[in-house]
Amino acid sequence: MGRVGGMGEARLGVDLGRVVVGANRDARGRVFLDDPTKMPLIEGAFEVLPRLVERFKGQAWVISRISEEGEPMSLAWLEYHDFYGRTGISRDRIRYCRLREEKALHCAELGITHMIDDRMDVHRAIRDIVPNRYLFGPQEEPGPDWVTPALTWADVERVIGYP
């Protein structure tokens, strides 16, 4: 997939769940999101994201699917971890939607050129909108050749082409 630079304005979209924010699980493997202080950070996110935001000249947004009930917890997590200060992505660049397919609408409206997401259904929805798609994290099956796999944040940084 294309590297940043040598094009119009590059714009980055980043999912939150399983990309930046991990989830707590109980002994049975069920996810619970009752306390933002217990929701873990995905390793490398706060090291790589600020460099990407700089590389994209501040043109970066969070585009994440979350339930109406979960939205306050997500916003509390962002505040608790000083997401805005640590990444350079401002509060007004947080876009939530209720269905994963709706991420395509945000990507089209914002002119997103690079999207980092862990779900293939999202990548299918944005395939004709976002030219550079990065499938984050471990997957049960390899993705198709029109998405670039990125197991870790170090991989994201490498495949996007940050020098």
Residue frames relative to the residue before (quaternion, step in Angstrom):
aa qw qx qy qz dx dy dz
M 1.0000 0.0000 0.0000 0.0000 0.00 0.00 0.00
G 0.6645 -0.5679 0.3310 0.3555 3.52 -1.20 0.54
R 0.3970 -0.6896 0.5556 0.2411 3.49 -1.22 0.58
V 0.5885 -0.5581 0.4447 0.3800 3.54 -1.24 0.44
G 0.7019 0.4516 -0.3449 0.4294 3.54 -1.09 0.70
G 0.7943 0.3053 -0.2245 0.4748 3.52 -1.20 0.50
M 0.6829 0.4100 -0.2877 0.5317 3.61 1.19 0.40
G 0.7016 -0.3644 0.3417 0.5081 3.55 -1.27 -0.28
E 0.7680 -0.3327 0.2515 0.4860 3.51 -1.17 -0.46
A 0.2777 -0.7537 0.5770 0.1484 3.57 -0.63 1.15
R 0.0664 -0.7979 0.5990 -0.0112 3.55 -0.97 0.94
L 0.2548 -0.8009 0.5354 0.0833 3.52 -0.82 1.11
G 0.0951 -0.7543 0.6470 0.0584 3.53 -1.10 0.84
V 0.0730 -0.8030 0.5914 -0.0065 3.57 -0.95 0.92
D 0.3474 -0.6977 0.5887 0.2142 3.54 -0.95 0.91
L 0.4172 -0.7008 0.5113 0.2709 3.60 -1.22 0.34
G 0.7545 0.4287 -0.2373 0.4366 3.58 0.52 -1.20
R 0.8421 0.0524 -0.1222 0.5226 3.55 -0.81 1.17
V 0.6443 0.4411 -0.3311 0.5298 3.58 1.29 0.33
V 0.7797 0.1479 -0.0689 0.6045 3.58 0.91 -0.97
V 0.7776 0.2601 -0.1068 0.5624 3.56 0.95 -0.99
G 0.2721 -0.7246 0.6085 0.1751 3.54 -0.90 0.95
A 0.3728 -0.7158 0.5366 0.2463 3.57 -1.26 0.04
N 0.4425 -0.6476 0.5461 0.2943 3.51 -1.14 0.65
R 0.1098 -0.7799 0.6125 0.0675 3.55 -1.09 0.66
D 0.4083 -0.6851 0.5380 0.2727 3.53 -1.10 0.69
A 0.7613 -0.3884 0.2571 0.4512 3.59 -1.30 0.00
R 0.6922 0.4517 -0.2755 0.4908 3.61 1.16 -0.49
G 0.5839 -0.6131 0.3617 0.3904 3.59 1.25 0.07
R 0.4767 0.6615 -0.4471 0.3678 3.59 1.26 0.11
V 0.4277 -0.6980 0.5178 0.2486 3.55 -1.02 0.85
F 0.0196 0.7710 -0.6364 -0.0095 3.54 -1.06 0.77
L 0.1534 -0.8048 0.5730 0.0205 3.53 -0.94 0.98
D 0.2535 0.8310 -0.4641 0.1728 3.55 0.91 0.89
D 0.7960 0.1885 -0.0800 0.5696 3.58 1.17 -0.31
P 0.3726 -0.7656 0.4735 0.2253 3.61 -0.41 1.17
T 0.6116 0.5547 -0.3685 0.4270 3.61 1.12 -0.43
K 0.6938 0.4670 -0.2696 0.4773 3.60 1.21 -0.40
M 0.5615 0.5902 -0.3971 0.4228 3.59 1.23 -0.26
P 0.3384 -0.7952 0.4645 0.1935 3.60 -0.44 1.16
L 0.4573 -0.6338 0.5573 0.2804 3.49 -1.35 0.40
I 0.4454 -0.6551 0.5337 0.2962 3.58 -1.02 0.78
E 0.5417 -0.6653 0.4177 0.2992 3.56 -0.78 1.09
G 0.8123 0.2695 -0.2301 0.4632 3.54 -0.95 1.00
A 0.5034 0.6864 -0.4241 0.3091 3.61 1.18 -0.42
F 0.7469 0.4045 -0.2401 0.4699 3.61 0.76 -0.98
E 0.6003 0.5189 -0.3767 0.4780 3.59 1.23 -0.10
V 0.7547 0.4111 -0.2107 0.4659 3.59 0.86 -0.99
L 0.6267 0.5833 -0.3555 0.3749 3.62 0.86 -0.88
P 0.6636 0.4898 -0.3497 0.4444 3.67 0.77 -0.77
R 0.6447 0.5069 -0.3287 0.4683 3.60 1.03 -0.70
L 0.6478 0.5022 -0.3235 0.4728 3.59 1.03 -0.74
V 0.6242 0.5319 -0.3394 0.4608 3.58 0.96 -0.84
E 0.6469 0.4991 -0.3141 0.4836 3.59 0.97 -0.80
R 0.6576 0.5187 -0.3051 0.4532 3.58 0.92 -0.93
F 0.7171 0.4014 -0.2317 0.5206 3.57 1.10 -0.74
K 0.4546 -0.7306 0.4124 0.2990 3.58 1.30 0.43
G 0.7288 -0.4511 0.2255 0.4631 3.54 1.00 0.91
Q 0.5590 0.6082 -0.3864 0.4103 3.58 1.27 -0.11
A 0.3988 0.6975 -0.4783 0.3545 3.57 0.42 1.30
W 0.0626 -0.7914 0.6079 -0.0145 3.54 -1.06 0.92
V 0.3516 -0.6372 0.6291 0.2733 3.50 -1.32 0.42
I 0.0005 -0.7626 0.6463 -0.0269 3.56 -0.90 0.99
S 0.1507 0.8310 -0.5012 0.1886 3.54 -0.13 1.31
R 0.3586 -0.6970 0.5799 0.2220 3.54 -1.14 0.74
I 0.1666 0.7679 -0.6043 0.1318 3.52 -0.90 0.95
S 0.5215 -0.6227 0.4768 0.3360 3.55 -1.13 0.60
E 0.6459 -0.5101 0.3939 0.4093 3.53 -1.25 0.38
E 0.6608 0.5116 -0.2994 0.4603 3.57 1.03 -0.84
G 0.7068 0.4820 -0.2578 0.4491 3.59 1.05 -0.75
E 0.5151 0.6860 -0.4067 0.3142 3.57 1.18 -0.47
P 0.6617 0.4878 -0.3440 0.4538 3.68 0.80 -0.78
M 0.6372 0.5212 -0.3321 0.4605 3.61 1.03 -0.74
S 0.6397 0.5183 -0.3226 0.4671 3.57 1.00 -0.81
L 0.6635 0.4923 -0.3041 0.4742 3.58 0.91 -0.88
A 0.6257 0.5224 -0.3315 0.4752 3.59 1.07 -0.72
W 0.6228 0.5317 -0.3358 0.4654 3.61 1.03 -0.78
L 0.6500 0.5207 -0.3168 0.4539 3.58 0.90 -0.93
E 0.6636 0.4908 -0.2953 0.4813 3.59 0.98 -0.85
Y 0.6653 0.5306 -0.3076 0.4258 3.57 0.81 -1.03
H 0.7568 0.3676 -0.1913 0.5055 3.59 0.98 -0.85
D 0.3945 -0.7336 0.4655 0.2992 3.61 1.29 0.18
F 0.0337 0.8501 -0.5216 0.0645 3.55 1.00 0.93
Y 0.6816 0.5099 -0.2990 0.4313 3.57 0.82 -0.99
G 0.6997 0.4642 -0.2626 0.4754 3.56 0.88 -0.94
R 0.7172 0.4712 -0.2563 0.4448 3.56 0.96 -0.85
T 0.7654 0.3600 -0.2068 0.4918 3.62 1.07 -0.62
G 0.4198 -0.6929 0.4856 0.3284 3.58 1.07 -0.64
I 0.5358 0.5594 -0.4289 0.4649 3.61 1.26 0.20
S 0.3134 -0.8012 0.4825 0.1643 3.58 -0.49 1.18
R 0.7099 -0.4766 0.3342 0.3965 3.54 -1.33 0.42
D 0.6979 0.4753 -0.2838 0.4544 3.58 0.98 -0.76
R 0.6481 0.4882 -0.3220 0.4879 3.57 1.28 0.12
I 0.4761 0.6130 -0.4653 0.4256 3.57 1.17 0.64
R 0.0281 -0.7941 0.6066 -0.0272 3.58 -0.68 1.13
Y 0.0776 -0.7870 0.6118 0.0188 3.55 -0.70 1.11
C 0.0267 -0.7631 0.6447 0.0366 3.52 -1.22 0.58
R 0.5140 -0.6696 0.4522 0.2882 3.58 -1.20 0.45
L 0.7590 0.2446 -0.1545 0.5834 3.62 1.17 -0.48
R 0.5710 -0.6219 0.4098 0.3454 3.59 -0.97 0.82
E 0.6351 0.5498 -0.3394 0.4232 3.59 0.99 -0.82
E 0.5938 0.5901 -0.3588 0.4127 3.60 1.16 -0.53
K 0.4895 0.6446 -0.4462 0.3820 3.59 1.20 -0.23
A 0.5802 0.5900 -0.3692 0.4230 3.58 1.13 -0.62
L 0.6360 0.5290 -0.3321 0.4532 3.60 0.99 -0.76
H 0.6552 0.4957 -0.3053 0.4815 3.58 0.97 -0.87
C 0.6519 0.5199 -0.3209 0.4491 3.59 0.91 -0.89
A 0.6602 0.4983 -0.3098 0.4690 3.59 0.96 -0.85
E 0.6661 0.5148 -0.3007 0.4482 3.59 0.88 -0.95
L 0.7496 0.4060 -0.2088 0.4793 3.57 0.95 -0.91
G 0.4004 -0.7190 0.4766 0.3090 3.61 1.21 -0.29
I 0.1647 0.8147 -0.5372 0.1435 3.59 1.05 0.75
T 0.1934 -0.7954 0.5683 0.0840 3.57 -0.88 0.98
H 0.7679 0.1813 -0.0867 0.6082 3.59 1.26 -0.46
M 0.0072 0.8114 -0.5832 0.0383 3.60 -0.73 1.05
I 0.1804 -0.7580 0.6226 0.0726 3.53 -0.97 1.02
D 0.2095 0.7636 -0.5794 0.1929 3.59 -0.57 1.18
D 0.4194 -0.7314 0.4907 0.2197 3.56 -1.13 0.67
R 0.6837 0.4948 -0.2729 0.4619 3.61 1.25 -0.11
M 0.4449 -0.6990 0.4968 0.2583 3.56 -0.86 0.99
D 0.6081 0.5531 -0.3802 0.4239 3.63 0.99 -0.64
V 0.6181 0.5147 -0.3450 0.4837 3.60 1.10 -0.61
H 0.6705 0.4989 -0.3089 0.4540 3.58 0.86 -0.91
R 0.6138 0.5214 -0.3530 0.4761 3.60 1.06 -0.63
A 0.6683 0.5153 -0.2964 0.4472 3.60 0.96 -0.87
I 0.7612 0.3668 -0.1984 0.4967 3.62 1.03 -0.73
R 0.3467 0.7976 -0.4561 0.1888 3.59 1.30 -0.12
D 0.7664 0.3557 -0.1996 0.4962 3.62 0.87 -0.88
I 0.6536 0.5188 -0.2968 0.4644 3.58 1.31 -0.01
V 0.7816 0.2501 -0.0988 0.5628 3.56 0.91 -1.01
P 0.3482 -0.7891 0.4622 0.2063 3.61 -0.46 1.11
N 0.7729 0.2728 -0.1429 0.5548 3.61 1.09 -0.63
R 0.0065 0.8232 -0.5605 0.0900 3.54 -0.35 1.32
Y 0.1161 -0.8040 0.5830 0.0131 3.57 -0.82 1.08
L 0.2358 -0.7739 0.5792 0.0999 3.56 -0.63 1.22
F 0.2022 -0.8427 0.4952 0.0614 3.53 -0.25 1.36
G 0.8432 0.2740 -0.1918 0.4209 3.49 -1.26 0.66
P 0.6872 -0.4640 0.3506 0.4354 3.53 -1.33 0.10
Q 0.1412 -0.7869 0.5994 0.0401 3.55 -1.04 0.87
E 0.5523 -0.6059 0.4521 0.3514 3.56 -1.15 0.55
E 0.7807 0.0945 -0.0399 0.6164 3.57 1.11 -0.72
P 0.5541 -0.5917 0.4462 0.3791 3.57 -1.10 0.53
G 0.4827 -0.6648 0.4891 0.2930 3.55 -1.09 0.68
P 0.6265 -0.5252 0.4066 0.4078 3.57 -1.27 0.22
D 0.6681 -0.5429 0.3369 0.3814 3.56 -1.24 0.32
W 0.6299 0.5396 -0.3463 0.4384 3.62 1.19 -0.13
V 0.6822 0.3248 -0.3129 0.5754 3.58 1.26 0.37
T 0.3622 -0.7304 0.5435 0.2000 3.53 -1.09 0.77
P 0.3520 -0.7418 0.5243 0.2258 3.59 -0.70 1.02
A 0.0155 0.7637 -0.6447 0.0306 3.54 -1.15 0.75
L 0.2564 -0.8185 0.4992 0.1230 3.56 -0.08 1.30
T 0.8028 0.1311 -0.0221 0.5812 3.58 1.01 -0.88
W 0.6627 -0.4813 0.3793 0.4304 3.54 -1.31 0.09
A 0.5867 0.5496 -0.3730 0.4632 3.61 1.10 -0.57
D 0.6365 0.5131 -0.3212 0.4778 3.59 1.04 -0.76
V 0.6122 0.5450 -0.3468 0.4559 3.59 0.99 -0.82
E 0.6754 0.4996 -0.2960 0.4545 3.55 0.81 -1.00
R 0.6636 0.5097 -0.2985 0.4591 3.57 0.97 -0.86
V 0.7391 0.4314 -0.2572 0.4489 3.62 0.72 -0.99
I 0.6173 0.5109 -0.3602 0.4776 3.60 1.10 -0.48
G 0.4859 -0.7147 0.3977 0.3080 3.56 1.15 -0.44
Y 0.2885 0.7334 -0.5562 0.2637 3.55 1.09 0.60
P 0.4347 -0.7324 0.4536 0.2625 3.61 -0.67 1.04
